[in-house]
Amino acid sequence: MEVPDFEVGFTVTPSPHHPIGAKGVGESPNVGSVPAIINAVVDALKPYGVRHVDMPCSPARVWEAMQGRAAPPV
């Protein structure tokens, strides 16, 4: 429900710039966003003594971390 509908397409033209013809899909700009968000959550919870929150950073995991207990896996 939180992800829009999309259609997967395929390309038949290999990239001439890569040895196996692979093409990127723009992952590079997104690689740092998840650790940045987790670090921001941990930083915000520093007054509670939290030093680590497992991903995915669900509300239950944040609450359990604030209580000093390990959250169940989501």
Backbone torsions as a table, in degrees:
resi	resn	phi	psi	omega
1	MET	NA	-25.0	-177.2
2	GLU	-94.9	-2.9	178.9
3	VAL	-114.9	128.7	-179.4
4	PRO	-68.1	157.7	175.0
5	ASP	-66.7	142.0	176.0
6	PHE	-147.4	160.2	-179.3
7	GLU	-114.6	134.4	-180.0
8	VAL	-90.5	130.4	177.6
9	GLY	-117.8	159.8	-179.9
10	PHE	-124.1	146.0	176.5
11	THR	-106.1	145.2	180.0
12	VAL	-109.6	6.7	-179.8
13	THR	-107.7	107.1	179.0
14	PRO	-67.4	150.6	178.1
15	SER	-73.2	132.1	178.0
16	PRO	-78.5	-5.7	-174.9
17	HIS	-97.7	4.0	-177.6
18	HIS	-132.5	140.9	-175.9
19	PRO	-57.4	-33.5	179.8
20	ILE	-106.2	9.3	176.6
21	GLY	80.0	10.7	-177.5
22	ALA	-71.3	149.5	176.8
23	LYS	-121.2	142.2	177.1
24	GLY	-79.0	160.0	179.0
25	VAL	-122.5	17.8	174.6
26	GLY	88.5	29.3	-179.9
27	GLU	-72.1	-31.9	-172.0
28	SER	-51.1	-44.8	-178.9
29	PRO	-67.4	-17.0	-176.4
30	ASN	-97.1	-8.8	-173.9
31	VAL	-61.5	-39.6	-176.1
32	GLY	-85.9	-9.2	-173.8
33	SER	-70.3	-39.7	-178.6
34	VAL	-66.0	-49.7	177.1
35	PRO	-61.2	-33.6	179.0
36	ALA	-65.0	-40.4	179.3
37	ILE	-68.0	-45.2	178.9
38	ILE	-61.5	-42.9	177.9
39	ASN	-62.6	-36.7	177.8
40	ALA	-66.7	-39.6	178.0
41	VAL	-64.9	-46.6	179.5
42	VAL	-62.3	-40.8	177.8
43	ASP	-62.6	-40.4	179.2
44	ALA	-67.4	-28.5	-178.9
45	LEU	-93.4	5.9	-179.6
46	LYS	-55.3	-38.7	178.2
47	PRO	-61.7	-18.9	178.6
48	TYR	-92.4	2.1	-179.7
49	GLY	81.5	13.6	-178.6
50	VAL	-79.0	129.9	178.3
51	ARG	-118.5	-7.7	-177.9
52	HIS	-158.9	139.4	172.2
53	VAL	-133.8	126.4	179.5
54	ASP	-70.8	150.8	173.9
55	MET	-88.6	148.8	-5.5
56	PRO	-71.2	145.6	-175.4
57	CYS	-83.7	76.8	-177.8
58	SER	-81.5	161.2	176.1
59	PRO	-56.0	-36.9	179.4
60	ALA	-64.4	-41.0	179.6
61	ARG	-68.0	-39.0	177.6
62	VAL	-64.1	-45.0	-179.9
63	TRP	-61.6	-45.8	179.4
64	GLU	-63.7	-39.3	177.8
65	ALA	-63.1	-39.1	178.4
66	MET	-66.3	-29.4	179.7
67	GLN	-85.0	-6.8	179.8
68	GLY	83.1	19.5	179.5
69	ARG	-120.5	153.7	176.2
70	ALA	-77.8	133.9	179.4
71	ALA	-79.6	150.3	174.9
72	PRO	-68.8	150.9	178.7
73	PRO	-61.0	144.7	-179.3
74	VAL	-98.5	NA	NA
